[in-house]
């Protein structure tokens, strides 16, 4: 049996907990059409309200683009590559060397029209802040935790314009 060396640049917390998290994410995405994992605990966040907004910024402040995988190619390996990429992009060099957890960072998946989107996201309890983040990041929707569904930004914008 040949020894396979792991890439030492992969943060230790990802090697330790990422395997369990990505297995759960893959299963939940296939069963439920999507899920989200907290990058601090590597578990589904215990949120009962608030909003998730994709396109979270990386450590430089640049928007992280979603990784898109076709449903046919959505394997555990493909998810792990996407998860590892987005996870590492959330981190600063100091966090990697110290294995410091990421605060308020999440990676979520959702299925839409034969594609699986793997996206870095943030959570906020504030609706206005969620809408502001979505506009700034060029997102099409925000995820409403309590309603268990997405709110389309186009319809939110129309509502805001009719009120003004």
MOGISUL-V228660 format. One record per residue. N is the residue number from 1. RES is the residue in three letters. SS is DSSP state (H for helix, E for strand, C for the rest). Layout:
BEGIN
N_RES_SS + N_RES_SS
END
This chain:
BEGIN
1_UNK_C + 2_UNK_C + 3_UNK_C + 4_UNK_C + 5_UNK_C + 6_UNK_C + 7_UNK_C + 8_UNK_C + 9_UNK_C + 10_UNK_C + 11_UNK_C + 12_UNK_H + 13_UNK_H + 14_UNK_H + 15_UNK_H + 16_UNK_H + 17_UNK_H + 18_UNK_H + 19_UNK_H + 20_UNK_H + 21_UNK_H + 22_UNK_H + 23_UNK_H + 24_UNK_H + 25_UNK_H + 26_UNK_H + 27_UNK_H + 28_UNK_H + 29_UNK_H + 30_UNK_H + 31_UNK_H + 32_UNK_H + 33_UNK_C + 34_UNK_E + 35_UNK_E + 36_UNK_E + 37_UNK_E + 38_UNK_E + 39_UNK_C + 40_UNK_C + 41_UNK_C + 42_UNK_C + 43_UNK_C + 44_UNK_C + 45_UNK_C + 46_UNK_C + 47_UNK_C + 48_UNK_C + 49_UNK_C + 50_UNK_C + 51_UNK_E + 52_UNK_E + 53_UNK_E + 54_UNK_E + 55_UNK_C + 56_UNK_C + 57_UNK_E + 58_UNK_C + 59_UNK_C + 60_UNK_C + 61_UNK_C + 62_UNK_C + 63_UNK_E + 64_UNK_C + 65_UNK_C + 66_UNK_C + 67_UNK_E + 68_UNK_E + 69_UNK_E + 70_UNK_E + 71_UNK_H + 72_UNK_H + 73_UNK_H + 74_UNK_C + 75_UNK_C + 76_UNK_H + 77_UNK_H + 78_UNK_H + 79_UNK_H + 80_UNK_H + 81_UNK_H + 82_UNK_H + 83_UNK_H + 84_UNK_H + 85_UNK_H + 86_UNK_H + 87_UNK_H + 88_UNK_H + 89_UNK_H + 90_UNK_H + 91_UNK_C + 92_UNK_C + 93_UNK_H + 94_UNK_H + 95_UNK_H + 96_UNK_H + 97_UNK_H + 98_UNK_H + 99_UNK_C + 100_UNK_C + 101_UNK_C + 102_UNK_C + 103_UNK_C + 104_UNK_C + 105_UNK_C + 106_UNK_E + 107_UNK_E + 108_UNK_E + 109_UNK_E + 110_UNK_E + 111_UNK_E + 112_UNK_E + 113_UNK_C + 114_UNK_C + 115_UNK_E + 116_UNK_E + 117_UNK_E + 118_UNK_E + 119_UNK_E + 120_UNK_E + 121_UNK_E + 122_UNK_E + 123_UNK_E + 124_UNK_E + 125_UNK_C + 126_UNK_C + 127_UNK_H + 128_UNK_H + 129_UNK_H + 130_UNK_H + 131_UNK_H + 132_UNK_H + 133_UNK_H + 134_UNK_H + 135_UNK_H + 136_UNK_H + 137_UNK_H + 138_UNK_C + 139_UNK_C + 140_UNK_C + 141_UNK_E + 142_UNK_E + 143_UNK_E + 144_UNK_E + 145_UNK_C + 146_UNK_C + 147_UNK_C + 148_UNK_C + 149_UNK_E + 150_UNK_E + 151_UNK_E + 152_UNK_E + 153_UNK_H + 154_UNK_H + 155_UNK_H + 156_UNK_H + 157_UNK_H + 158_UNK_H + 159_UNK_H + 160_UNK_H + 161_UNK_H + 162_UNK_H + 163_UNK_H + 164_UNK_C
END
